[in-house]
Amino acid sequence: MNTITNFLASAIVGSWIMTMAVFAIQNIQPVSLKFLQFESIKVPIGILLAFSLGIGFFIAAIIPAFFRKSKKSPRSRFSPPESELDEFDF
């Protein structure tokens, strides 16, 4: 199962990089980003896509670290419950 997951992840990343390379070669004109009143410098679209893809991969790799569940130490089966509500699983 782990081998298939690694293969699929590598295939997806590889296909995105190949698609980005072909798109960047076909569209070599410089572009600038505009947001409200701000405008960036003119850069080739390939460089812009490379930075965007790299930032996206970085953020996607970091996000799961913020949503991990903390592991609680399991209570012993033989220890008495602290209150009557601890006897029931909700």
Contact map, one row per residue, 1 for C-alpha under 8 A:
111110000000000000000000000000000000000000000000000000000000000000000000000000000000000000
111111000000000000000000000000000000000000000000000000000000000000000000000000000000000000
111111100000000000000000000000000000000000000000000000000000000000000000000000000000000000
111111110000000000000000000000000000000000000000000000000000000000000000000000000000000000
111111111000000000000000000000000000000000000000000000000000000000000000000000000000000000
011111111100000000000000000000000000000000000000000000000000000000000000000000000000000000
001111111110000000000000000000000000000000000000000000000000000000000000000000000000000000
000111111111000000000000000000000000000000000000000000000000000000000000000000000000000000
000011111111100000000000000000000000000000000000000000000000000000000000000000000000000000
000001111111110000000000000000000000000000000000000000000000000000000000000000000000000000
000000111111111000000000000000000000000000000000000000000000000000000000000000000000000000
000000011111111100000000000000000000000000000000000000000000000000000000000000000000000000
000000001111111110000000000000000000000000000000000000000000000000000000000000000000000000
000000000111111111000000000000000000000000000000000000000000000000000000000000000000000000
000000000011111111100000000000000000000000000000000000000000000000000000000000000000000000
000000000001111111110000000000000000000000000000000000000000000000000000000000000000000000
000000000000111111111000000000000000000000000000000000000000000000000000000000000000000000
000000000000011111111100000000000000000000000000000000000000000000000000000000000000000000
000000000000001111111110000000000000000000000000000000000000000000000000000000000000000000
000000000000000111111111000000000000000000000100110000000000000000000000000000000000000000
000000000000000011111111100000000000000000000100000000000000000000000000000000000000000000
000000000000000001111111110000000000000000000000000000000000000000000000000000000000000000
000000000000000000111111111000000000000000000100000000000000000000000000000000000000000000
000000000000000000011111111100000000000000001100100000000000000000000000000000000000000000
000000000000000000001111111100000000000000000100000000000000000000000000000000000000000000
000000000000000000000111111100000000000000000000000000000000000000000000000000000000000000
000000000000000000000011111110000000000000001100000000000000000000000000000000000000000000
000000000000000000000001111111000000000000011100000000000000000000000000000000000000000000
000000000000000000000000001111100000000000011000000000000000000000000000000000000000000000
000000000000000000000000000111110000000001111000000000000000000000000000000000000000000000
000000000000000000000000000011111000000001111000000000000000000000000000000000000000000000
000000000000000000000000000001111100001111100000000000000000000000000000000000000000000000
000000000000000000000000000000111110001111000000000000000000000000000000000000000000000000
000000000000000000000000000000011111111100000000000000000000000000000000000000000000000000
000000000000000000000000000000001111111000000000000000000000000000000000000000000000000000
000000000000000000000000000000000111110000000000000000000000000000000000000000000000000000
000000000000000000000000000000000111111000000000000000000000000000000000000000000000000000
000000000000000000000000000000000111111100000000000000000000000000000000000000000000000000
000000000000000000000000000000011110111110000000000000000000000000000000000000000000000000
000000000000000000000000000000011100011111000000000000000000000000000000000000000000000000
000000000000000000000000000000011000001111100000000000000000000000000000000000000000000000
000000000000000000000000000001111000000111110000000000000000000000000000000000000000000000
000000000000000000000000000001110000000011111011000000000000000000000000000000000000000000
000000000000000000000000000111100000000001111111000000000000000000000000000000000000000000
000000000000000000000001001111100000000000111111100000000000000000000000000000000000000000
000000000000000000011011101100000000000000011111110000000000000000000000000000000000000000
000000000000000000000000000000000000000000111111111000000000000000000000000000000000000000
000000000000000000000000000000000000000000111111111100000000000000000000000000000000000000
000000000000000000010001000000000000000000001111111110000000000000000000000000000000000000
000000000000000000010000000000000000000000000111111111000000000000000000000000000000000000
000000000000000000000000000000000000000000000011111111100000000000000000000000000000000000
000000000000000000000000000000000000000000000001111111110000000000000000000000000000000000
000000000000000000000000000000000000000000000000111111111000000000000000000000000000000000
000000000000000000000000000000000000000000000000011111111100000000000000000000000000000000
000000000000000000000000000000000000000000000000001111111110000000000000000000000000000000
000000000000000000000000000000000000000000000000000111111111000000000000000000000000000000
000000000000000000000000000000000000000000000000000011111111100000000000000000000000000000
000000000000000000000000000000000000000000000000000001111111110000000000000000000000000000
000000000000000000000000000000000000000000000000000000111111111000000000000000000000000000
000000000000000000000000000000000000000000000000000000011111111100000000000000000000000000
000000000000000000000000000000000000000000000000000000001111111100000000000000000000000000
000000000000000000000000000000000000000000000000000000000111111111000000000000000000000000
000000000000000000000000000000000000000000000000000000000011111111100000000000000000000000
000000000000000000000000000000000000000000000000000000000001111111110000000000000000000000
000000000000000000000000000000000000000000000000000000000000011111110000000000000000000000
000000000000000000000000000000000000000000000000000000000000011111110000000000000000000000
000000000000000000000000000000000000000000000000000000000000001111111000000000000000000000
000000000000000000000000000000000000000000000000000000000000000111111100000000000000000000
000000000000000000000000000000000000000000000000000000000000000000111110000000000000000000
000000000000000000000000000000000000000000000000000000000000000000011111000000000000000000
000000000000000000000000000000000000000000000000000000000000000000001111100000000000000000
000000000000000000000000000000000000000000000000000000000000000000000111110000000000000000
000000000000000000000000000000000000000000000000000000000000000000000011111000000000000000
000000000000000000000000000000000000000000000000000000000000000000000001111100000000000000
000000000000000000000000000000000000000000000000000000000000000000000000111110100000000000
000000000000000000000000000000000000000000000000000000000000000000000000011111100000000000
000000000000000000000000000000000000000000000000000000000000000000000000001111100000000000
000000000000000000000000000000000000000000000000000000000000000000000000000111110000000000
000000000000000000000000000000000000000000000000000000000000000000000000001111111000000000
000000000000000000000000000000000000000000000000000000000000000000000000000001111100000000
000000000000000000000000000000000000000000000000000000000000000000000000000000111111011000
000000000000000000000000000000000000000000000000000000000000000000000000000000011111010000
000000000000000000000000000000000000000000000000000000000000000000000000000000001111111000
000000000000000000000000000000000000000000000000000000000000000000000000000000001111111100
000000000000000000000000000000000000000000000000000000000000000000000000000000000011111100
000000000000000000000000000000000000000000000000000000000000000000000000000000001111111110
000000000000000000000000000000000000000000000000000000000000000000000000000000001011111110
000000000000000000000000000000000000000000000000000000000000000000000000000000000001111111
000000000000000000000000000000000000000000000000000000000000000000000000000000000000011111
000000000000000000000000000000000000000000000000000000000000000000000000000000000000000111
